[in-house]
Amino acid sequence: MTQESFRDDLLWRAVGAEALRQESHLELIASENHTSCEVMAAMGSCLTDKYAEGYPGRRYYGGCEHVDDVENLCRERAKDLFGASHTNVQPHSGTQANVAALMALIQGGDRVLAMSLDHGGHLSHGHPKNFSGLFYDFHAYGVERETERIELERVRELALELRPKLLMAGASAYSRTIDFEGLASIAREVGAHFMVDMAHIAGLVAAGVHPSPVEHADVTTMTTHKTLRGPRGGLILCTKEWIKKINSAVFPGGQGGPFMHAIAAKAVALREANSASYREYAGKVVANASALAATLADRGLRIVSGGTDNHLMLVDVTPLGLTGADAEEQLGAVCITCNKNLIPYDEQPPMKASGIRIGTAAVTTRGLGTVEMERMGGLIAEVLGARGDGAVLESVRKAVGELSEAFPIRPAVAGV
Protein backbone atom coordinates (compact mmCIF):
# COMPACT_ATOMS: atom_id res chain seq x y z
CA MET A 1 0.00 0.00 0.00
CA THR A 2 1.49 3.34 -1.02
CA GLN A 3 1.05 6.56 0.91
CA GLU A 4 -0.86 7.96 -2.08
CA SER A 5 -3.62 5.40 -1.39
CA PHE A 6 -4.03 6.33 2.27
CA ARG A 7 -7.41 7.88 3.01
CA ASP A 8 -6.81 9.76 6.27
CA ASP A 9 -5.95 13.07 4.63
CA LEU A 10 -5.97 15.12 7.82
CA LEU A 11 -3.61 12.75 9.60
CA TRP A 12 -1.15 12.36 6.73
CA ARG A 13 -1.16 16.09 6.13
CA ALA A 14 0.12 16.54 9.69
CA VAL A 15 2.68 13.76 9.25
CA GLY A 16 3.89 15.33 6.03
CA ALA A 17 4.17 18.71 7.69
CA GLU A 18 6.27 17.20 10.47
CA ALA A 19 8.54 15.52 7.93
CA LEU A 20 9.01 18.90 6.25
CA ARG A 21 9.69 20.56 9.60
CA GLN A 22 12.35 18.00 10.47
CA GLU A 23 14.07 18.47 7.11
CA SER A 24 14.01 22.26 7.24
CA HIS A 25 14.94 22.69 10.91
CA LEU A 26 18.24 21.82 12.54
CA GLU A 27 17.45 19.63 15.54
CA LEU A 28 19.48 20.50 18.64
CA ILE A 29 17.21 18.92 21.25
CA ALA A 30 19.61 16.63 23.09
CA SER A 31 17.07 13.81 23.52
CA GLU A 32 16.18 13.53 19.82
CA ASN A 33 17.79 11.85 16.84
CA HIS A 34 16.95 10.58 13.34
CA THR A 35 16.52 6.81 12.98
CA SER A 36 17.57 4.73 10.02
CA CYS A 37 15.08 3.62 7.39
CA GLU A 38 15.43 0.03 8.64
CA VAL A 39 14.48 1.04 12.20
CA MET A 40 11.41 2.82 10.80
CA ALA A 41 10.52 -0.21 8.69
CA ALA A 42 10.63 -2.49 11.73
CA MET A 43 8.41 -0.09 13.67
CA GLY A 44 5.87 -0.16 10.86
CA SER A 45 5.99 -3.94 10.35
CA CYS A 46 3.32 -6.61 10.90
CA LEU A 47 4.77 -7.24 14.36
CA THR A 48 2.58 -4.40 15.60
CA ASP A 49 -0.35 -6.83 15.27
CA LYS A 50 1.07 -9.49 17.61
CA TYR A 51 0.22 -9.87 21.28
CA ALA A 52 3.01 -11.60 23.20
CA GLU A 53 2.50 -11.25 26.95
CA GLY A 54 5.25 -13.01 28.84
CA TYR A 55 8.74 -13.90 27.69
CA PRO A 56 10.23 -16.11 24.95
CA GLY A 57 9.22 -19.72 25.55
CA ARG A 58 6.72 -18.65 28.22
CA ARG A 59 4.00 -16.64 26.48
CA TYR A 60 0.33 -16.35 27.38
CA TYR A 61 -0.66 -16.37 23.69
CA GLY A 62 -0.13 -18.80 20.84
CA GLY A 63 1.63 -18.01 17.60
CA CYS A 64 4.67 -16.42 19.25
CA GLU A 65 7.41 -18.59 17.75
CA HIS A 66 8.64 -15.86 15.40
CA VAL A 67 8.38 -12.96 17.82
CA ASP A 68 10.31 -15.14 20.29
CA ASP A 69 13.13 -15.17 17.75
CA VAL A 70 12.93 -11.37 17.48
CA GLU A 71 13.08 -10.81 21.25
CA ASN A 72 15.89 -13.31 21.75
CA LEU A 73 17.87 -11.63 18.98
CA CYS A 74 17.34 -8.24 20.60
CA ARG A 75 18.41 -9.59 24.00
CA GLU A 76 21.62 -11.11 22.66
CA ARG A 77 22.54 -7.95 20.78
CA ALA A 78 21.98 -5.80 23.87
CA LYS A 79 24.13 -8.05 26.06
CA ASP A 80 26.88 -8.19 23.46
CA LEU A 81 26.90 -4.45 22.77
CA PHE A 82 27.01 -3.36 26.41
CA GLY A 83 28.88 -6.28 27.96
CA ALA A 84 25.99 -7.20 30.22
CA SER A 85 25.10 -10.63 31.56
CA HIS A 86 21.32 -10.13 31.48
CA THR A 87 18.80 -7.79 29.88
CA ASN A 88 15.12 -7.04 29.53
CA VAL A 89 14.21 -5.34 26.24
CA GLN A 90 10.46 -4.95 26.81
CA PRO A 91 10.14 -1.53 28.56
CA HIS A 92 8.04 0.84 26.49
CA SER A 93 10.09 3.85 27.60
CA GLY A 94 13.00 4.91 29.76
CA THR A 95 10.62 5.92 32.53
CA GLN A 96 8.96 2.50 32.49
CA ALA A 97 12.41 0.93 32.65
CA ASN A 98 12.96 3.02 35.78
CA VAL A 99 9.59 1.92 37.18
CA ALA A 100 10.69 -1.69 36.87
CA ALA A 101 14.17 -1.06 38.25
CA LEU A 102 12.84 0.67 41.35
CA MET A 103 10.20 -2.03 41.88
CA ALA A 104 12.88 -4.71 41.67
CA LEU A 105 15.56 -3.05 43.76
CA ILE A 106 13.62 -1.56 46.70
CA GLN A 107 10.29 -1.47 48.49
CA GLY A 108 7.72 1.32 48.51
CA GLY A 109 8.72 4.07 50.91
CA ASP A 110 12.43 3.14 50.85
CA ARG A 111 14.95 5.96 50.74
CA VAL A 112 16.71 6.83 47.48
CA LEU A 113 19.53 9.30 46.86
CA ALA A 114 19.52 10.61 43.28
CA MET A 115 20.60 13.63 41.29
CA SER A 116 18.50 16.74 41.80
CA LEU A 117 16.02 17.47 39.02
CA ASP A 118 16.94 21.15 39.26
CA HIS A 119 20.58 20.29 38.61
CA GLY A 120 20.06 18.02 35.64
CA GLY A 121 18.27 14.92 36.90
CA HIS A 122 15.11 13.42 35.42
CA LEU A 123 11.40 13.40 36.33
CA SER A 124 11.55 9.68 37.08
CA HIS A 125 14.35 10.31 39.59
CA GLY A 126 12.07 11.65 42.30
CA HIS A 127 9.81 14.42 41.02
CA PRO A 128 7.05 14.73 43.64
CA LYS A 129 4.27 14.26 41.06
CA ASN A 130 6.00 11.36 39.29
CA PHE A 131 5.55 7.73 40.38
CA SER A 132 9.10 7.82 41.76
CA GLY A 133 8.45 10.71 44.10
CA LEU A 134 4.98 9.45 45.04
CA PHE A 135 5.99 5.94 46.10
CA TYR A 136 9.59 6.29 47.28
CA ASP A 137 11.43 8.58 49.69
CA PHE A 138 13.73 10.49 47.33
CA HIS A 139 16.53 12.78 48.46
CA ALA A 140 18.82 14.70 46.14
CA TYR A 141 22.47 15.44 45.55
CA GLY A 142 23.42 18.12 43.08
CA VAL A 143 26.33 20.02 41.61
CA GLU A 144 28.51 22.44 43.50
CA ARG A 145 27.72 26.10 42.95
CA GLU A 146 31.30 27.03 42.07
CA THR A 147 32.13 24.20 39.66
CA GLU A 148 28.63 23.16 38.54
CA ARG A 149 29.88 19.59 38.72
CA ILE A 150 29.10 16.59 40.92
CA GLU A 151 31.58 16.36 43.77
CA LEU A 152 31.90 12.78 45.02
CA GLU A 153 32.84 13.73 48.54
CA ARG A 154 29.63 15.72 48.92
CA VAL A 155 27.61 12.77 47.61
CA ARG A 156 29.43 10.53 50.08
CA GLU A 157 28.60 12.87 52.96
CA LEU A 158 24.91 12.81 52.04
CA ALA A 159 24.92 9.05 51.62
CA LEU A 160 26.52 8.53 55.02
CA GLU A 161 23.94 10.88 56.57
CA LEU A 162 20.86 9.49 54.82
CA ARG A 163 21.82 5.80 54.48
CA PRO A 164 19.64 5.24 51.39
CA LYS A 165 18.60 1.81 50.21
CA LEU A 166 19.43 2.89 46.66
CA LEU A 167 21.97 5.28 45.18
CA MET A 168 20.91 6.42 41.71
CA ALA A 169 23.03 8.07 39.01
CA GLY A 170 22.22 9.52 35.61
CA ALA A 171 20.89 12.77 34.24
CA SER A 172 19.02 14.44 31.43
CA ALA A 173 20.96 17.71 31.49
CA TYR A 174 24.48 17.14 32.81
CA SER A 175 27.33 17.67 30.39
CA ARG A 176 30.18 16.14 32.34
CA THR A 177 31.43 12.58 32.77
CA ILE A 178 29.89 10.87 35.79
CA ASP A 179 32.28 8.83 37.94
CA PHE A 180 30.28 5.59 38.03
CA GLU A 181 33.03 3.65 39.75
CA GLY A 182 33.29 6.28 42.49
CA LEU A 183 29.52 6.33 43.04
CA ALA A 184 29.42 2.53 43.16
CA SER A 185 32.07 2.64 45.87
CA ILE A 186 29.92 5.05 47.88
CA ALA A 187 26.90 2.78 47.46
CA ARG A 188 28.88 -0.20 48.78
CA GLU A 189 30.15 1.84 51.71
CA VAL A 190 26.62 2.68 52.90
CA GLY A 191 25.10 -0.70 52.01
CA ALA A 192 22.96 0.64 49.15
CA HIS A 193 22.17 -0.83 45.77
CA PHE A 194 23.51 1.15 42.82
CA MET A 195 21.39 1.98 39.77
CA VAL A 196 22.33 4.03 36.72
CA ASP A 197 19.96 5.62 34.21
CA MET A 198 22.13 6.17 31.16
CA ALA A 199 19.31 7.22 28.84
CA HIS A 200 21.20 10.12 27.30
CA ILE A 201 24.64 8.60 26.96
CA ALA A 202 23.71 5.02 25.99
CA GLY A 203 24.92 5.43 22.41
CA LEU A 204 28.18 7.00 23.53
CA VAL A 205 28.72 4.14 25.99
CA ALA A 206 27.94 1.58 23.28
CA ALA A 207 30.56 3.15 21.04
CA GLY A 208 33.22 3.32 23.73
CA VAL A 209 33.51 7.11 23.68
CA HIS A 210 32.12 7.44 27.22
CA PRO A 211 32.83 5.35 30.34
CA SER A 212 30.34 2.53 30.89
CA PRO A 213 28.40 2.12 34.13
CA VAL A 214 27.38 -1.46 33.38
CA GLU A 215 30.21 -3.20 35.25
CA HIS A 216 29.63 -1.01 38.32
CA ALA A 217 25.83 -0.95 38.61
CA ASP A 218 23.39 -3.56 39.86
CA VAL A 219 20.90 -2.31 37.29
CA THR A 220 21.36 0.02 34.31
CA THR A 221 18.42 1.51 32.45
CA MET A 222 18.34 3.44 29.20
CA THR A 223 16.25 4.76 26.37
CA THR A 224 16.90 3.53 22.86
CA HIS A 225 16.02 6.70 20.95
CA LYS A 226 18.56 9.33 21.98
CA THR A 227 22.26 8.86 21.20
CA LEU A 228 21.58 5.16 20.54
CA ARG A 229 19.58 6.29 17.50
CA GLY A 230 16.88 3.65 17.72
CA PRO A 231 13.09 3.64 18.18
CA ARG A 232 11.38 5.29 21.12
CA GLY A 233 11.62 2.77 23.94
CA GLY A 234 13.50 1.54 26.98
CA LEU A 235 15.90 -1.25 27.91
CA ILE A 236 17.33 -2.68 31.15
CA LEU A 237 20.69 -4.32 31.81
CA CYS A 238 21.43 -6.09 35.08
CA THR A 239 23.44 -8.73 36.87
CA LYS A 240 22.27 -12.32 37.26
CA GLU A 241 21.22 -11.53 40.83
CA TRP A 242 18.52 -9.13 39.65
CA ILE A 243 17.15 -10.48 36.37
CA LYS A 244 14.28 -12.51 37.88
CA LYS A 245 13.00 -9.52 39.86
CA ILE A 246 13.51 -7.20 36.87
CA ASN A 247 11.52 -9.51 34.59
CA SER A 248 8.68 -9.73 37.11
CA ALA A 249 8.69 -5.96 37.61
CA VAL A 250 8.38 -5.33 33.87
CA PHE A 251 5.73 -8.00 33.32
CA PRO A 252 3.33 -8.29 35.00
CA GLY A 253 4.50 -5.59 37.40
CA GLY A 254 4.36 -2.50 35.22
CA GLN A 255 3.35 -3.54 31.71
CA GLY A 256 1.17 -5.94 29.80
CA GLY A 257 2.04 -7.12 26.33
CA PRO A 258 5.35 -5.95 24.87
CA PHE A 259 5.51 -3.88 21.69
CA MET A 260 7.06 -6.47 19.41
CA HIS A 261 7.46 -4.02 16.53
CA ALA A 262 9.44 -1.73 18.86
CA ILE A 263 11.58 -4.64 20.08
CA ALA A 264 12.36 -5.50 16.46
CA ALA A 265 13.36 -1.89 15.84
CA LYS A 266 15.54 -1.96 18.97
CA ALA A 267 17.26 -5.05 17.58
CA VAL A 268 18.01 -3.19 14.35
CA ALA A 269 19.41 -0.20 16.24
CA LEU A 270 21.58 -2.44 18.44
CA ARG A 271 23.02 -4.11 15.36
CA GLU A 272 23.72 -0.71 13.79
CA ALA A 273 25.39 0.50 16.99
CA ASN A 274 27.75 -2.48 16.97
CA SER A 275 29.61 -1.26 13.88
CA ALA A 276 32.69 0.74 12.98
CA SER A 277 30.59 3.38 11.24
CA TYR A 278 28.50 3.92 14.37
CA ARG A 279 31.58 4.20 16.55
CA GLU A 280 32.86 6.84 14.16
CA TYR A 281 29.50 8.61 14.37
CA ALA A 282 29.51 8.66 18.19
CA GLY A 283 33.01 10.11 18.21
CA LYS A 284 31.82 12.87 15.90
CA VAL A 285 28.84 13.58 18.19
CA VAL A 286 31.24 14.29 21.07
CA ALA A 287 33.62 16.30 18.87
CA ASN A 288 30.72 18.35 17.52
CA ALA A 289 29.43 19.12 21.01
CA SER A 290 32.89 20.25 22.09
CA ALA A 291 33.26 22.47 19.02
CA LEU A 292 29.80 24.00 19.45
CA ALA A 293 30.33 24.69 23.15
CA ALA A 294 33.72 26.29 22.48
CA THR A 295 32.27 28.50 19.73
CA LEU A 296 29.38 29.66 21.89
CA ALA A 297 31.81 30.46 24.72
CA ASP A 298 34.04 32.38 22.31
CA ARG A 299 30.99 34.42 21.34
CA GLY A 300 30.41 35.38 24.96
CA LEU A 301 27.77 32.85 26.00
CA ARG A 302 28.19 31.10 29.36
CA ILE A 303 28.32 27.31 29.17
CA VAL A 304 27.30 25.67 32.44
CA SER A 305 30.33 23.93 34.05
CA GLY A 306 32.53 25.53 31.39
CA GLY A 307 32.06 22.92 28.65
CA THR A 308 30.97 19.39 27.81
CA ASP A 309 32.31 15.83 27.86
CA ASN A 310 29.36 14.27 26.05
CA HIS A 311 26.71 15.18 23.47
CA LEU A 312 25.02 18.07 25.24
CA MET A 313 25.54 21.40 26.94
CA LEU A 314 23.55 23.89 28.97
CA VAL A 315 23.75 27.53 27.93
CA ASP A 316 22.97 30.22 30.51
CA VAL A 317 21.10 32.99 28.65
CA THR A 318 20.45 35.29 31.60
CA PRO A 319 23.46 37.56 30.82
CA LEU A 320 21.65 38.39 27.56
CA GLY A 321 18.53 39.46 29.44
CA LEU A 322 16.65 36.39 28.21
CA THR A 323 14.87 33.46 29.77
CA GLY A 324 15.28 29.98 28.36
CA ALA A 325 11.74 30.22 26.98
CA ASP A 326 12.69 33.44 25.15
CA ALA A 327 15.78 31.81 23.67
CA GLU A 328 13.89 28.68 22.60
CA GLU A 329 11.29 30.82 20.84
CA GLN A 330 13.84 33.06 19.10
CA LEU A 331 15.90 30.13 17.84
CA GLY A 332 12.75 28.31 16.74
CA ALA A 333 11.85 31.33 14.62
CA VAL A 334 15.01 30.77 12.54
CA CYS A 335 14.47 26.98 12.31
CA ILE A 336 16.90 25.97 15.06
CA THR A 337 15.11 23.66 17.49
CA CYS A 338 16.22 23.39 21.12
CA ASN A 339 14.54 23.40 24.53
CA LYS A 340 14.46 25.68 27.53
CA ASN A 341 16.07 24.10 30.57
CA LEU A 342 16.74 24.87 34.19
CA ILE A 343 20.36 25.54 35.09
CA PRO A 344 21.83 24.77 38.52
CA TYR A 345 20.53 27.11 41.22
CA ASP A 346 18.02 28.55 38.77
CA GLU A 347 15.72 31.26 40.09
CA GLN A 348 13.24 30.92 37.21
CA PRO A 349 10.35 28.43 37.14
CA PRO A 350 10.74 25.40 34.81
CA MET A 351 8.48 26.80 32.08
CA LYS A 352 10.67 29.88 31.81
CA ALA A 353 14.08 28.61 32.98
CA SER A 354 17.38 30.45 32.68
CA GLY A 355 19.02 28.25 30.08
CA ILE A 356 18.68 26.19 26.97
CA ARG A 357 19.81 22.61 26.46
CA ILE A 358 21.60 21.87 23.20
CA GLY A 359 22.70 18.49 21.83
CA THR A 360 24.52 17.34 18.71
CA ALA A 361 23.29 13.77 18.13
CA ALA A 362 20.67 14.58 15.48
CA VAL A 363 22.68 17.10 13.46
CA THR A 364 25.64 14.69 13.47
CA THR A 365 23.38 12.01 12.01
CA ARG A 366 22.63 14.46 9.19
CA GLY A 367 26.36 14.72 8.52
CA LEU A 368 27.24 18.10 10.02
CA GLY A 369 30.80 18.26 11.35
CA THR A 370 32.91 20.59 13.46
CA VAL A 371 33.13 23.23 10.71
CA GLU A 372 29.34 23.41 10.57
CA MET A 373 29.16 23.39 14.38
CA GLU A 374 31.37 26.47 14.51
CA ARG A 375 29.06 28.11 12.00
CA MET A 376 26.02 27.04 14.03
CA GLY A 377 27.54 28.50 17.17
CA GLY A 378 27.95 31.82 15.43
CA LEU A 379 24.36 31.75 14.17
CA ILE A 380 22.97 30.93 17.62
CA ALA A 381 24.97 33.77 19.16
CA GLU A 382 23.74 36.18 16.49
CA VAL A 383 20.10 35.32 17.13
CA LEU A 384 20.30 35.48 20.91
CA GLY A 385 22.11 38.80 20.74
CA ALA A 386 19.86 40.32 18.07
CA ARG A 387 16.99 41.28 20.41
CA GLY A 388 14.46 40.62 17.67
CA ASP A 389 16.28 42.45 14.87
CA GLY A 390 14.38 41.35 11.77
CA ALA A 391 17.32 41.68 9.40
CA VAL A 392 19.52 39.47 11.58
CA LEU A 393 16.80 36.86 11.97
CA GLU A 394 16.17 36.73 8.23
CA SER A 395 19.88 36.38 7.52
CA VAL A 396 20.24 33.54 10.03
CA ARG A 397 17.09 31.81 8.77
CA LYS A 398 18.58 31.81 5.28
CA ALA A 399 21.88 30.39 6.55
CA VAL A 400 20.08 27.63 8.46
CA GLY A 401 18.12 26.80 5.32
CA GLU A 402 21.37 26.42 3.39
CA LEU A 403 22.73 24.01 6.00
CA SER A 404 19.50 22.00 6.04
CA GLU A 405 19.52 21.66 2.27
CA ALA A 406 23.19 20.71 2.22
CA PHE A 407 22.66 17.97 4.83
CA PRO A 408 19.23 16.34 4.23
CA ILE A 409 17.99 13.76 6.74
CA ARG A 410 16.69 10.94 4.57
CA PRO A 411 19.74 10.41 2.35
CA ALA A 412 21.88 10.50 5.49
CA VAL A 413 19.89 7.91 7.45
CA ALA A 414 19.41 5.65 4.42
CA GLY A 415 23.08 4.78 4.67
CA VAL A 416 23.17 4.23 8.45
Residue pairs with C-beta under 8 A, 6 or more apart in sequence:
3 12
6 12
22 34
22 409
23 404
23 408
23 409
23 410
24 335
24 401
24 404
25 335
25 336
25 337
25 400
25 404
26 335
26 336
26 337
26 363
26 366
26 368
26 376
26 400
26 403
26 404
27 34
27 337
27 362
27 363
28 331
28 336
28 337
28 338
28 358
28 359
28 360
28 362
28 363
28 376
29 337
29 338
29 339
29 357
29 359
29 362
30 172
30 173
30 200
30 226
30 311
30 312
30 339
30 357
30 358
30 359
30 361
31 172
31 199
31 200
31 223
31 225
31 226
31 359
32 225
32 226
32 359
32 361
32 362
33 225
33 226
33 227
33 229
33 361
33 362
33 365
34 229
34 362
34 365
34 366
34 409
34 412
34 413
35 225
35 229
35 230
35 231
35 265
35 269
35 413
35 416
36 229
36 268
36 269
36 272
36 413
36 414
36 416
37 410
37 413
37 414
37 416
38 268
38 272
38 416
39 229
39 230
39 231
39 265
39 268
39 269
39 272
40 265
42 231
42 261
42 264
42 265
42 267
42 268
43 231
43 261
43 262
43 264
43 265
44 261
45 261
45 264
47 67
47 70
47 260
47 261
47 263
47 264
48 259
48 260
48 261
50 63
50 64
50 67
50 260
51 61
51 257
52 59
52 61
52 64
52 67
52 68
52 71
52 257
52 258
52 260
53 59
53 60
53 61
53 251
53 256
53 257
53 258
54 60
54 61
54 251
55 71
55 247
55 251
56 64
56 68
56 71
56 72
57 68
59 68
67 260
67 263
70 260
70 263
70 264
70 267
71 89
71 90
71 258
71 260
71 263
73 267
74 89
74 263
74 264
74 266
74 267
74 270
75 87
75 89
77 267
77 270
77 271
77 274
78 84
78 87
78 89
78 235
78 237
78 266
78 270
79 85
79 86
79 87
79 237
80 274
81 206
81 270
81 273
81 274
82 205
82 206
82 212
82 214
82 220
82 237
83 212
83 214
83 215
84 214
84 220
84 237
84 238
85 238
85 239
85 240
86 237
86 238
86 239
86 240
86 242
86 243
86 246
87 235
87 236
87 237
87 238
88 100
88 235
88 236
88 238
88 243
88 246
88 247
88 250
89 235
89 236
89 263
89 266
89 267
90 250
90 251
90 255
90 258
90 263
91 97
91 100
91 221
91 233
91 234
91 235
91 236
91 250
91 255
92 233
92 234
92 255
92 259
92 262
93 223
93 232
93 233
93 234
94 124
94 197
94 199
94 221
94 222
94 223
94 234
95 123
95 124
95 130
95 234
96 234
96 250
96 254
96 255
97 197
97 221
97 222
97 223
97 234
97 235
97 236
98 124
98 125
98 132
98 197
98 221
99 124
99 131
99 249
99 253
99 254
100 236
100 246
100 249
100 250
100 253
100 254
101 195
101 219
101 221
101 236
101 246
101 249
102 112
102 132
102 135
102 136
102 166
102 195
103 245
103 249
103 253
103 254
104 219
104 242
104 245
104 246
104 248
104 249
105 165
105 166
105 193
105 195
105 218
105 219
105 242
105 245
106 112
106 136
106 165
106 166
106 193
107 165
108 135
108 136
109 135
109 136
109 137
110 136
110 137
110 164
110 165
110 166
111 136
111 137
111 138
111 139
111 162
111 163
111 164
111 165
111 166
112 126
112 132
112 136
112 137
112 138
112 139
112 164
112 165
112 166
112 167
112 168
113 138
113 139
113 140
113 141
113 155
113 158
113 159
113 162
113 164
113 166
113 167
113 168
113 192
114 121
114 125
114 126
114 138
114 139
114 140
114 141
114 167
114 168
114 169
115 121
115 125
115 140
115 141
115 142
115 150
115 168
115 169
115 170
115 171
115 174
116 140
116 141
116 142
117 123
117 125
117 126
117 127
117 140
117 342
118 142
118 342
118 344
118 345
118 346
119 140
119 142
119 143
119 174
119 344
120 143
120 171
120 172
120 173
120 174
120 314
120 344
121 140
121 170
121 171
121 172
122 170
122 171
122 172
122 197
122 199
123 130
123 132
124 130
124 131
124 132
124 197
125 132
125 138
125 168
125 170
125 197
126 132
126 133
126 136
126 138
126 139
126 140
127 133
128 134
132 138
139 158
139 162
139 164
141 150
141 154
141 155
141 158
142 150
142 344
143 149
143 150
143 151
143 174
143 305
143 344
144 150
144 151
144 154
145 344
145 345
147 305
148 304
148 305
148 306
148 344
149 176
149 305
150 174
150 176
150 178
150 179
152 179
152 182
152 183
152 186
155 183
155 186
156 186
156 189
159 167
159 186
159 187
159 189
159 190
159 192
160 189
160 190
163 190
163 191
163 192
164 190
164 192
165 192
165 193
166 192
166 193
166 194
166 195
167 183
167 186
167 187
167 190
167 192
167 193
167 194
167 195
168 195
168 196
168 197
169 178
169 180
169 183
169 194
169 195
169 196
169 197
169 213
169 217
170 178
170 196
170 197
170 198
170 199
170 200
170 221
171 178
171 200
172 199
172 200
173 312
173 314
173 341
173 342
173 357
175 289
175 293
175 303
175 304
175 305
175 307
175 308
175 309
175 310
175 312
175 313
175 314
176 305
176 308
176 309
176 310
177 210
177 211
177 309
177 310
178 211
178 213
180 196
180 211
180 212
180 213
180 216
180 217
181 216
183 194
183 216
184 194
184 216
184 217
187 193
187 194
188 194
193 218
193 219
194 216
194 217
194 218
195 217
195 218
195 219
195 220
195 221
196 213
196 216
196 217
196 219
196 220
196 221
197 220
197 221
197 222
198 205
198 213
198 220
198 221
198 222
199 221
199 222
199 223
199 226
200 223
200 226
200 227
200 310
200 311
200 312
201 210
201 227
201 310
201 311
202 222
202 223
202 224
202 226
202 227
202 228
202 235
203 226
203 227
203 228
203 229
203 273
203 278
203 282
203 285
203 361
204 210
204 227
204 282
204 285
204 286
204 310
204 311
205 211
205 212
205 213
205 214
206 228
206 273
206 274
206 278
206 282
207 273
207 278
207 279
207 281
207 282
207 283
208 279
208 282
209 279
209 282
209 283
209 285
209 286
210 286
210 309
210 310
213 220
214 220
214 237
218 238
218 239
218 241
218 242
219 236
219 237
219 238
219 239
219 242
219 246
220 236
220 237
220 238
221 234
221 235
221 236
221 237
222 228
222 234
222 235
222 236
222 237
223 232
223 233
223 234
223 235
224 230
224 231
224 232
224 233
224 234
224 235
224 266
224 269
225 231
225 232
225 233
226 361
227 282
227 285
227 311
227 361
228 269
228 270
228 273
229 269
229 272
229 273
229 278
229 281
229 361
229 365
229 416
230 265
230 266
230 268
230 269
230 270
230 272
230 273
231 262
231 265
231 266
231 269
232 262
233 259
233 262
233 263
233 265
233 266
235 266
236 246
236 250
238 246
251 258
272 278
272 416
277 416
278 416
281 364
281 365
284 364
284 369
285 311
285 360
285 361
285 364
286 309
286 310
286 311
287 369
287 370
288 360
288 363
288 364
288 368
288 369
288 370
288 373
289 308
289 310
289 311
289 312
289 313
289 359
289 360
289 373
290 307
290 308
291 370
291 373
291 374
291 377
292 313
292 358
292 360
292 373
292 374
292 376
292 377
293 303
293 307
293 308
293 313
294 307
294 377
295 373
295 374
295 376
295 377
295 378
295 381
296 303
296 313
296 315
296 377
296 380
296 381
297 303
297 306
297 307
298 377
299 377
299 378
299 381
300 319
300 381
300 385
301 315
301 316
301 317
301 319
301 320
301 380
301 381
301 384
302 315
302 316
302 319
303 313
303 314
303 315
303 316
304 313
304 314
304 315
304 316
304 343
304 344
304 355
305 314
307 313
311 359
311 360
311 361
312 357
312 358
312 359
312 360
313 357
313 358
313 359
314 341
314 343
314 355
314 356
314 357
314 358
315 327
315 355
315 356
315 357
315 358
316 343
316 354
316 355
317 323
317 324
317 326
317 327
317 354
317 355
317 356
317 384
318 354
318 355
320 327
320 384
320 385
322 330
322 384
323 340
323 348
323 352
323 353
323 354
324 339
324 340
324 341
324 342
324 348
324 352
324 353
324 354
324 355
324 356
325 340
325 351
325 352
325 353
327 338
327 340
327 356
327 384
328 338
328 339
328 340
328 356
330 383
330 384
330 386
330 388
330 393
331 337
331 338
331 356
331 380
331 383
331 384
332 338
333 393
333 397
334 379
334 383
334 393
334 396
334 397
334 400
335 397
335 400
335 401
335 404
336 376
336 379
336 380
336 383
336 400
338 356
338 357
338 358
339 356
339 357
340 351
340 352
340 353
340 355
340 356
340 357
341 353
341 355
341 356
341 357
342 348
342 350
342 353
342 354
342 355
343 353
343 354
343 355
346 353
346 354
346 355
347 354
348 354
358 380
360 373
363 372
363 373
363 376
363 407
365 409
365 412
365 413
365 416
366 407
366 408
366 409
366 412
367 407
367 412
368 376
368 403
368 407
372 403
372 407
375 399
375 403
376 403
379 396
379 399
379 400
382 392
382 395
382 396
383 392
383 393
383 396
386 392
386 393
386 396
